[in-house]
Amino acid sequence: MFNLKKAKRQQIKDKRNEMLNGTVTVNLSGTEYTLDCDLVSRSSIHQAIDNGTNAGLPETDTVSWKLADNTYHDFTYAELKMIAIQMAMFIQAQYNIERDKSIEIDNATINTIGNINWE
């Protein structure tokens, strides 16, 4: 049973990583935008925010950002901050799912472990 649980934990971890390296849909004033959510993309958003702040740019200044569908959209620095917050919430939600699945795995039996999936 130990090996089954170990394999299931790895399966869940792999799915979490897949989600974190995929896309995230954020909502800004009722409009949805889908952005890449991999580590480089997340870091780039934070770097853009930091650079704008360090340069003393007002939150109303804009930056052109590439969306997941390879189109571009101009976001204000205030909007980039909201995107970063929503991304962080999405990331935390993926870890929460993994935590909950880990608890299910802890409590699983030989008959129930196969029923544990990400969804």
C-alpha positions in Angstrom: 0.0 0.0 0.0 2.9 2.3 0.7 4.0 2.2 -3.0 0.5 2.9 -4.2 0.2 5.9 -2.0 3.6 7.1 -3.0 2.7 6.8 -6.7 -0.6 8.5 -6.2 1.1 11.4 -4.4 3.5 11.8 -7.3 0.5 11.7 -9.8 -1.2 14.5 -7.8 2.1 16.5 -7.6 2.6 16.2 -11.3 -0.9 17.5 -12.0 -0.3 20.4 -9.6 2.8 21.3 -11.5 0.9 21.0 -14.8 -1.6 23.5 -13.5 1.0 25.9 -12.3 2.8 25.8 -15.7 -0.4 26.3 -17.7 -2.6 29.3 -17.9 -4.8 31.3 -15.6 -7.8 33.3 -16.4 -8.1 36.6 -14.5 -11.0 39.0 -14.3 -10.5 42.7 -14.4 -13.7 44.8 -14.2 -15.8 42.1 -15.7 -13.4 41.3 -18.6 -11.5 38.0 -18.5 -8.0 37.6 -19.7 -6.0 34.4 -20.0 -2.4 34.6 -19.3 0.5 32.1 -19.1 1.1 31.1 -15.5 4.5 29.4 -15.6 7.3 30.6 -13.3 8.9 32.8 -15.9 5.6 34.6 -16.7 4.8 35.1 -13.0 8.3 36.4 -12.4 7.9 38.8 -15.4 4.7 40.3 -14.0 6.3 40.9 -10.6 9.4 42.4 -12.3 7.3 44.7 -14.4 5.4 45.9 -11.3 8.7 46.4 -9.4 10.3 48.3 -12.3 7.2 50.6 -12.5 7.3 51.2 -8.8 11.1 51.8 -8.7 10.8 54.2 -11.7 8.1 56.1 -9.8 5.5 55.5 -12.6 1.9 56.2 -11.7 -0.4 53.2 -11.5 -2.3 54.6 -14.5 0.7 54.1 -16.8 0.4 51.2 -19.1 2.5 48.3 -20.3 1.7 46.1 -23.2 1.4 42.5 -22.1 1.3 39.3 -24.1 -1.7 37.1 -23.4 -1.7 33.3 -23.6 -3.2 33.4 -27.1 -0.2 35.4 -28.3 -2.2 38.7 -28.6 -1.2 41.8 -26.7 -3.2 44.0 -24.3 -2.3 47.2 -22.5 -2.7 46.9 -18.8 -2.1 49.6 -16.2 0.3 49.0 -13.4 -2.7 48.9 -11.1 -4.2 46.1 -13.3 -0.9 44.2 -13.3 -1.0 44.2 -9.5 -4.6 42.8 -9.6 -3.4 40.1 -12.1 -0.5 39.2 -9.8 -3.0 38.9 -6.8 -5.3 36.7 -8.8 -2.4 34.5 -10.0 -1.3 34.1 -6.4 -4.8 33.1 -5.4 -4.8 30.5 -8.3 -1.5 29.1 -7.2 -2.6 28.8 -3.6 -5.7 27.1 -4.8 -3.6 24.5 -6.6 -1.6 23.8 -3.4 -4.8 23.6 -1.4 -6.2 20.9 -3.8 -2.9 19.0 -3.5 -3.1 19.2 0.3 -6.7 17.9 0.3 -5.7 15.1 -2.1 -2.9 14.2 0.3 -5.3 13.9 3.1 -7.5 11.6 0.9 -4.4 9.5 0.1 -3.6 9.2 3.8 -7.1 7.9 4.4 -7.3 5.7 1.3 -7.6 2.0 1.3 -6.5 -0.4 -1.4 -10.1 -0.2 -2.7 -10.4 3.6 -2.7 -7.0 4.9 -3.7 -7.7 4.5 -7.4 -10.6 6.8 -7.1 -8.5 9.8 -6.1 -8.0 12.2 -8.9 -7.2 15.9 -9.3 -10.7 16.9 -10.4 
